[in-house]
């Protein structure tokens, strides 16, 4: 009986030693590979991702440090020579998920307003001519020789509201914009810098695609 008790005791002791050794040496080794994963996730969370489009050579997603500014995103996207950098604030702080639209200079192939491009001119003159003179262009075939025809400053800009400089009373004239939304637009402009394109109005809380569609032909951006 005593012999059997000693065998049970020694067996239990051996099992205990093996269990302690396994816990001390094998488990930490197997977990070392996964210990680095939280660090990798943390490093990814310490950067922000923005989308750059418009007058840039490399449009698309750009990954930057959390304290990055607009100038850092522009360096990555490489603005084109026709980019209108006077309308944007390079010192503006960026936020994760932000869309950055770099505007074109007025008069460039994709810029607005200024001059109509050649491809736009052909369609415009064929349908109704320039400034309503339908008879002088389409029928006689003079649209091909019209080239780039400047839009008169009075007719192009006098009716458009510059959302980067307009005050509450001017913004209130836009369809769908009341005093509350006008103040919200100005507050957004003060916090995020000037609008880079009219479509950026949809980033303001309370302005959706339908509301913007009502005013899209009445607004413009500028310095």
C-alpha positions, -999 to +999 in steps of 0.1 A: +000+000+000+028+024+009+046+015-023+016+023-044+012+056-026+048+065-034+043+057-071+012+079-073+030+107-055+060+106-078+038+104-109+019+135-098+052+153-090+065+145-125+033+157-142+034+189-121+070+196-132+063+190-169+032+213-167+052+241-150+080+238-176+055+239-205+038+270-191+070+288-185+088+281-218+065+269-245+035+293-241+056+325-242+075+313-272+043+305-292+028+339-284+058+360-295+047+361-331+013+375-323+027+400-298+039+423-326+005+425-342-010+451-318+021+472-325+015+470-363-022+480-358-013+508-335+012+522-361-015+521-388-039+539-365-014+567-361-018+579-397-047+594-416-059+587-452-072+615-475-084+614-511-068+640-535-084+648-569-086+676-593-055+694-609-029+669-597-006+645-614-012+616-589-049+616-578-060+590-553-055+580-517-027+595-497-015+583-463+000+609-440+009+614-403-019+625-380-004+661-377-002+665-415-014+696-433-027+702-468+008+711-481+019+675-472-009+660-493-001+683-522+036+672-522+024+636-525-001+643-553+021+667-573-001+697-584-002+703-622+010+737-637-026+747-643-036+741-606-049+772-589-030+770-556-041+806-547-076+793-538-064+768-512-048+771-478-016+749-476-015+753-438-049+737-433-049+707-410-062+675-425-086+649-410-090+613-418-113+605-447-111+641-461-116+647-498-093+673-513-102+688-547-074+710-562-091+736-584-079+745-619-069+780-630-097+800-648-093+796-685-075+763-684-089+732-702-109+722-671-110+755-652-142+775-645-152+802-652-131+822-678-131+810-713-150+781-729-127+753-742-127+745-779-148+713-773-173+732-752-175+760-778-185+737-806-215+724-787-225+758-774-224+776-807-241+748-826-271+749-803-276+786-796-245+806-805-227+828-780-248+850-757-280+841-775-269+849-811-281+816-826-280+828-862-244+838-864-228+805-855-245+772-861-260+777-896-230+794-912-205+770-897-185+797-879-184+776-847-152+759-860-134+792-863-147+807-831-119+792-811-119+803-774-144+831-769-141+849-736-173+851-715-181+887-706-173+894-670-206+910-662-227+881-675-205+853-660-198+866-625-224+892-616-251+866-610-228+840-593-223+840-555-188+834-543-193+810-514-158+818-501-165+854-495-203+857-493-219+869-461-252+856-445-274+880-465-259+868-499-260+831-489-296+835-478-305+844-514-297+808-526-326+784-530-329+761-500-306+782-478-321+800-449-304+821-422-295+790-402-278+772-431-261+804-441-245+807-407-236+770-409-218+775-442-198+804-428-189+784-397-177+755-418-157+779-440-140+794-409-131+759-395-120+741-427-107+770-449-121+781-483-142+758-504-122+743-532-152+736-555-190+743-553-197+706-546-179+710-512-211+727-499-225+692-495-200+686-467-219+712-447-245+696-424-280+700-438-270+704-474-276+673-495-275+665-532-310+678-538-304+711-520-271+716-538-287+708-572-311+738-567-282+762-563-254+746-583-258+771-612-257+801-589-225+796-569-188+797-576-155+796-556-127+821-555-100+834-533 
